[in-house]
Amino acid sequence: MSIIEEGSSRKKTKSVYVSTVISIALVLLMTGLLGLILVHAKNLSKYVKENIVLNVIVNDNVNEGDVLALQKDLDRNKHVLRTEYISKELAAKNLKEDLGEDFVEYLGHNPLLPSIDVYMNEDYANNDSIQAFITQVSRNSRINEIVYQENLIDMVNQNIRVIGIVLLAFAVILLIIAVALINNTIRLAIYSQRFLIKSMQLIGATKGFIRQPYILYGIVHGLIGSLIAILLLLLTLHFAQQQVPELVFLRDWLEFIFIFMAVVILGILISGASTYFAVTKYLKAKSSSLYR
């Protein structure tokens, strides 16, 4: 009879531990997904800002050597990420493809001016920095004018700012929920061990001796749960990139590794701390209160 009861108790304990690990893994999965969303949103913001283009229109009487010299000067500017020289012929070819007809043949000459497309560094992709850049380079006599979409830049920066605030607030809320859920899950698991904890205490076991195996189990469960969550995150990343191949441009494995490390640390810390406080609760509890 005692063997049957012992076997039933072990099965119950294993079931509790398995459900605890699964619960921890699912909560950490949601937390990790939000982390990946934040990373992709940051990288998307950087990609959008670094693809805002300023068209530096060059005077028609400037020879190509001077234009290339101007391009090198622009490349050395701290505001500039990269530049691209657009000759009159290339500009005409691009416009011809956009219009679907040969306007040069119709006009009898190419009225377009050579230009340099300037892409700004992420930190300078705002109207204040762009205006300062334009004021600085417009003094060059080879430049005819600088054209860019001011309203678009304002809209991009404003939307990025709003989305960043919303995602950050959501991240804080989800982190609080994650801590609460993991804590409650572990408290329920320890609740099933409350009589064993109190029995060990009554026969003279010290609090530290009783806590140690439970905290160790808690850390192991947090580690296993976090590894399961990371595996699911990798599968989610693979599936998402299969469905949306453009996501590969936003991929940064170094940042992903930081997120995975954060998931592991979060799982271990929350699980270990929650186990400590749950066991301590029953160590301080009176025997009569265990039946409540």
N, C-alpha and C positions, 0 to 999 in steps of 0.2 A: 504493500500500500504506500509506504514511504517513498519507494522507488518511483511509483506512478506519479505521486505528488511532486517529487523532485523534477521528474521529466516534464511535467506540465508547467512547473514554475520556470524551468529553463526555456521552454518554448515561448512562454509569455514574455520573458525577459528579452529573448532574441527578437520577438515581434516588435516590442517597444523600441529596441535599439534600431531595427531596420526602418521603422516608421519615422524615428527621430532623424536618421541620416537622410532619408528621402525628403523630409520636410525642410531640413537645413539646405539640401541641394537645390530644391525648388526656389526657396527664398533667395539664395545666393545667385541662382540663375537670373532671376528678375533684376537683382542689383547689378550683376555683370552686364546684362543687356542694356540697362540704362547707361552704364559706363561706356559701352561701345557706341551707343547713340550719341553721347556727349563728344566722344573722340571724333566720330564721323561728322558731327555738326561743326566742330572746331576746324577740321580739315577742309570741309566744304566751304566754310567762311573764308579760310585762307586761299583756297582755290579760286573762289569768286573774286576776292579782292585783288589777287595777283593777275587776274585776267581782265581787269579794267584797263582799257587802252586809251592813251592820249595820242592823237594824230598831230605830229609836228610837221607842218607844211613848210617845205623849203622853197626859196625863191627860184624862179625858172632859170635865171642866169647863172646859177651856181653849178660849177662842174662836179662830176661824180666824185672826184678825189676829195674835194672840200666837204661834200655830203658825208662821205665815209669818215673823214676826220671829225666832223660834227657828231656822228654816231658814236665814235670812240669817246668823245668828251662826255656825251650823255651816259654812256656805260659806266664811266667813272663816278658819276653822281651818286651820292648815298641814297637818294630817293628811288633810284631806278633799279629794277630787278633785271630786266633784259630789254633789248631793243631789236627792231626788225626793219631793215631798209626796204622801202617800196619804191622802185623806180617808176618813171613815167610809163614805160612799156608794161610793167607788171600791173600797175594801177589800171591801165586801159584794158588789159586782159581780164582782170577781176571784174571790172564794171561790165565788160562785154558779156561775161558769163552770167552776171546778175540780170542784165537787161534782156539777154537772149538775142541781141542783134549787134552788128558792128557799127557803133556810133562814129568811130574814127573815119571810116570810109564815107559815111554820110556827111560829116562835117568837113572832111578833107584835111584835117590835122588833129593832133592830140592835144586837147586843152588842159589836160590834167597836169598837176605839179608833182614832183617827187616828194616823198614824205618819209618820215621815220615813225613807226609805231612804238610807243614807249609804254612798257608795263611797269607799274609801280610796285615797290616792296609792300608787303602786307601792312606794316606799321605806318606807312605814308599814304595808304589808299583812302584818304578822306579829303574833303574839299579844302580845308585849311592848309594842309600840307601841299596839296596840288597847286593851290594858288601861289604859295610861297615858291614852289618849284618853277611855275610859269613865269613869275616875276623875275626869278634868277636867270633863266635861260633865254627869256625874250629879248635880252639885251644884245644877243648875238645877231649881227646884221644878216646872216644867211637864212634866218628863220622868218617866214612870211606871217604865219599865225599858228596857234596851238588850239586844236579843237577837241573837246571832250564833252560827255553827257553829265552835266553837273547834277541834274535832278535824279538820274539813275544812281549816282554814287550816294547821294543823300538817302534814297530809298533803300539801297542795299545795306548801308551801315545801320539805319534805323531798324530794319527788319532783323538783321543779325543780332542787334542789341536786345530786342524784345524776345526773340527766340532763346537767346542765351540766358536771360533772366528766368524765363518760364522753365527751361530745362534744369537750371540750377535749383530753383524752388522745388521742382518735382523730385530731383535727386535727394534733397534734404528730407522731404516727406517720406520718400520710399526707404531711405536709410533708417529713419525712425521706426517705420513699420516693420522693416526687416529685423531690427534689433528686438522689437516687441514680440514678433512671431516666433523667432528662434528661442527667445527667453521663455515664452509660454510653452513651447513644445518641450523644452528640456525640463521645465518645472513639472509638467505632467509625467514625463519619464521618471524623474526622481520621486514623484509622489507614489509611484508603484513600489518604490524601494524604502518607503518611510519606516516600515516596521523593522526591516533589516538594519537600517541605520540606527534606530533607537535601541535595538537588541544589542548591537555591537557596543554601543555607548554604555549600556547597563552592565555589561560584563567587564568593563574597565578599559576598553579601547580609547585611546586619545582622539581628540577631534582631528588632529593632523593625520593620524593613521587612517581614520575613516574617510576623510576627504580625498586623500591622495589617489586611490584607484578610481574614484568617480570623476575627479578632475582629469585624470589621464584618459579615461574613456571619453570624456567630453571633448578633449582636445583631438583625440583620434577621430571621433565622429565628425567634428568640425572639419578636419583635414580631408576625410573621405568625402564628405558632402561637398566641399569646395572643389575637389578633383572631379567629381561627377559633374558639377556645375560648369567647370572649365571645358570638359569634354563636350557638353551640350552647347556651350558657347562656340566652340570651334566648328561643330556641325552646323550651327545656325549661320555662322560667317560663311562657311562653304556654300550652303544653300542660297543665302542672300546674294552672293557674288555670281552664282550660276544664273539666278533670276535677273539680276541687274549687273551686267558685266562692268558698267561704268564705275561701280564701287571700288574697283581695283585702283583707281586714281586717288582714292581717299584712304587707302590702306597704309597703315604705319605699324609694323610689327613690334617696334620698340614700345610704342604706347600701348599696344595690345598686351604685351608682356607685363607692363606695369599694372594694367587692369587685372590680369590673371593673378599677379602677386597680391594685389589688394584684396581680391576675392578670397585667397587662401588665408591671408592675415586676418581678414574680417571674420571668416568662418571659425578660425582657431580662437581668436580673442573673445568673440561673443559667446561661443559654445563653452569655452573654459570658464569665463567669468560667470555666465548664467548657472553653470553646474556648481561653482563655488558657492554662490549665494543661495541656490536651492537646497544644497546639502546643509549649509549653515542654518538655514531656517528650521529644518527638522532636528538638528542637533540642539537648538535652543528651545524647541517646542516641548511641552509637557506630554507625558504619555497619554493622558486622557484626551488631548486635543487631536491625536492622530486618527481618531475615529470619526472626526467631523468631515 
